[in-house]
Amino acid sequence: MSDPVVASVTQPWLTVIGLGEDGLAGLSEASRKALHEAEVIFGGPRHLDLVLAGDRGQPWPVPFSIQPVLAQRGRPVVVLASGDPFWHGAGGSLMGDLDPHEWVSHPVPSCFALAANRLGWKLEEVLCLGLHAAPFAQLLPLLGRGSRAICTLRDGAAAAELARWLVENGQDAARIHVMERLGGPRERLFQATAREWDLPPGGAPVLVAIEATQPGLPQAAGLADSHFVSDGQITKRPIRALTLSALAPRRGELLWDIGGGSGSVSVEWCLAAAGARAITFEPRRERLENIRANAARFGLSHRMAAVQGKAPEVLTGHALPDCVFIGGGGSQALLDQLWQILPPGTRLVANGVTLETETLLMQAHAQWGGHLLKAEIAEAGPLGSMRDWQRARPVIQWSVTR
């Protein structure tokens, strides 16, 4: 039987305080006491002004670092954050270097809560995103008819940039609510559709709420090939859907996509599960640009890495995956290497269209087991003044768990 967890009686040296645009007026008695006793107060310039930090105030360094806070360990210190410090705030950045007894947090309503209350939206039904330091493309797979999102923005000028992005990505009729300095005496609210947005930029902090009215991307695997930049080397939509089903993406898993081509399988892998990541290996340099462009289009550059090189040599030095897809360049040497280095439980899926690859995968199936599938697909096409079935090359697919 494990020992019970006993709360520490040690007085925390660090207090993380959530701060609204109403400044000191919106703080609890505990927050005010911590501010009064603090020897050093960290925060952005706006936060420090709101609490009248004076000589005790220390702005965050640029680039951002928590080291100045940790250097004060043992002294009474306050860190200021907007609203809820653990929702896109500084709280989460600090916790990796602190023990539970070292800190206490006093949140106030988050900017997302303030926005939902202002608009009368059920917060549990709203997407909440931090786009102040992330690309708008992260919205692409999320927005669809009837969806609502509340997003933080970098500054006042970003509202117009977001409106243009919505127009360019099929959501020109989306209704936009821009909220500046929400919850304080200088708050301002604006509303317009994306295509009609012509309002001047205002002051930070800025939130935008979006009501989408037009269809978004399909949520099933197998996006249309037209969504991807390619030189023709792409796993076509029907086979990609079959491949994603066999790969079976799960939350937070890492994929090795070997012979990535356009990176379409990696993109859909990352879209399928929260936090899923992919390393796409591709020997041809010019295709790396297509892979990176497709990652950027879907807001996945932070979860997809494109690496030039030929397998198996290029695989050395990378974190081992949870799943492997071989879309091109399969060989006995590659399969032998993977079987040697992959830990038990790793899933592997390989597609092939040539007779040589078919033979390779049939032999692999005989040696290691798994599941062997042959897919033959035909689409209607013109034949003179009439139509016939135009057959694509058959695809053999081998899937196995190491």
Secondary structure, 3 states (H helix, E strand, C coil): CCCCCCCCCCCCCEEEEEECCCHHHHCCHHHHHHHHHCCEEEECHHHHHHCCCHHHEEECCCCCCCHHHHCCCCCCEEEEEECCCCCCCHHHHHHCCCCHHHEEEECCCCHHHHHHHHHCCCHHHCEEEECCCCCHHHHCCCCCCCCEEEEEECCCCHHHHHHHHHHHCCCCCCEEEEEECCCCCCCEEEEEEHHHCCCCCCCCCEEEEEECCCCCCCCCCCCCHHHCCCCCCCCCHHHHHHHHHHHCCCCCCEEEEECCCCCHHHHHHHHHCCCCEEEEEECCHHHHHHHHHHHHHCCCCCCEEEEECCCCHHHCCCCCCCEEEECCCCCHHHHHHHHHHCCCCCEEEEEECCHHHHHHHHHHHHHHCCEEEEECCEEEEEECCEEEEEECCCEEEEEEEC
